[in-house]
Amino acid sequence: MKTLAAPSLPALEPDWQRRVRADARLLFDIHHAIGGPFHIVHPEQFAHNLRAFQGTLAGHGVAGRVYFGKKANKAGAWLAAAADVGGSVDVASEPELVHALAHGVRGRDIEVTGAAKNSALLRLAARHDCVVAIDALDELDRLAEVAAGAGRTRILLRRLPPGAPHSRFGLSDRDLATAVARCALLSSVVELIGFSFHLDGYQVAPRAELAHELIDWCLDARARGLPVTSLSIGGGFACNYLDPRDWAYFTENHSDEWFHAGKRFDKFYPYAQGPTGADMLDAILSYVHGGHSLAKRLRDNDIELMLEPGRALLIDAGFTVFPVLGFKRNAEHGITAVQGLSMSVSEQWKGSEFLPDPILVPHSVDAEPEPVATCVGGASCMEYDVLTWRKVPLPQAPRHGDLLIYPNTAGYQMDKNESEFHQLPLPPKVVVTEESGRWRWRLDR
């Protein structure tokens, strides 16, 4: 077959993932037990990522809390790991809050965010001493009513992003000033501890500049007698999935011909960028405005920094395995069908493509393997159920019963848009741990 593959985009892989996927017997045993697609998660990597953020805060002498943005992945393993290493958790619904509590996260280590929280969630948060990020003036009034019976509640006031005036999240400057004044009147039931924001994109400067600005809001609120001690800069910490050279070649040269049926995409996640993760936090804390770094201003004014990374705590912490159902040659490239749905690789459902190359784990290696180019389709009856539109290179043609690994899917890819279409069960999450020189596995709770 004429191979018209797109250029390879091999994923950057942590050592633990290389070793697990090299253990084909382990993967095929898990598949035998599960009977369908599954996700592998490794909480030790998550804990490592979390400690890196904590270490950066400590290195700058800044008091702070790292909140895992739970919406990025539903596995319970992350929650237990966060609790064990002094992390915190950011939730946006009653089930998420209950799930965090059930895995040992204390209420005082939980932040409740999201727009238009219902009264039941506010009551549960107040009862468990969670911090609540207030998004609107009427929400502040509803929380005050709830807190009158459920207990005095700590809150942050979320600021509308300056560069996104039409965002449905956050308080405008006028409403923010009104909310501060209202908090002074409601101090018997509401304790204003600080301010928060969340910005789109992955840039250092906008986050640092807005943090500097909100420090001034903190100092003004203190002058009014309010016990403000905290500032949350939200999430949006960058991650690297690919070698920057591979990513640069792809972005500079990509063609519709690299994709099945000439599929076009308007945008892609930046799969190679910098600074990333804890290094990005270091850059934010080092950012100088008005002659002083953000870290110095936080230290000098005794303000605790809160942050809510999701993807950046999950980078390198999990991958997804799809059993191969079959392979056929269609025109100049192949089409691989897998057991599972594209809803389990969520980038496709944001009008984009998850670009790191899938990795074939064959039952047996051909004596003279012939490389193939293939897209990857799901098991549904829908034409658009495609996990990978790009004609990816594989070392040999996949066969029924082989496994296809999608690397580094823990951050948002595993379960953001999952579906039980065709009454197919959702892929379970399998926790792997290394003990006494071998890998062990269990189902996540």
Sequence and secondary structure as in RCSB ss.txt:
>XXXX:A:sequence
MKTLAAPSLPALEPDWQRRVRADARLLFDIHHAIGGPFHIVHPEQFAHNLRAFQGTLAGHGVAGRVYFGKKANKA
GAWLAAAADVGGSVDVASEPELVHALAHGVRGRDIEVTGAAKNSALLRLAARHDCVVAIDALDELDRLAEVAAGA
GRTRILLRRLPPGAPHSRFGLSDRDLATAVARCALLSSVVELIGFSFHLDGYQVAPRAELAHELIDWCLDARARG
LPVTSLSIGGGFACNYLDPRDWAYFTENHSDEWFHAGKRFDKFYPYAQGPTGADMLDAILSYVHGGHSLAKRLRD
NDIELMLEPGRALLIDAGFTVFPVLGFKRNAEHGITAVQGLSMSVSEQWKGSEFLPDPILVPHSVDAEPEPVATC
VGGASCMEYDVLTWRKVPLPQAPRHGDLLIYPNTAGYQMDKNESEFHQLPLPPKVVVTEESGRWRWRLDR
>XXXX:A:secstr
          B   HHHHHHHH HHHHHHHHHHH S EEEE HHHHHHHHHHHHHHHHHTT  EEEEEEGGG   
SHHHHHHHHTT EEEE SHHHHHHHHHTT  GGGEEE SSS  HHHHHHHHHTT EEEE SHHHHHHHHHHHHHH
  EEEEEEB  TT TT SSSB HHHHHHHHHHHHHTTTTEEEEEEE   SS  HHHHHHHHHHHHHHHHHHHHTT
    EEE         B HHHHHHHHHH  GGGBGGG   S    SS SS HHHHHHHHHH EETTEEHHHHHHH
TT EEEE  SHHHHTTSEEEEEEEEEEEEETTEEEEEESS GGGSGGGGGTS   S  EEE SS  SS   EEEE
EE SSS TT EEEEEEEEESS   TT EEEE S TTTTTTSS   GGG     EEEEEEETTEEEEEE  
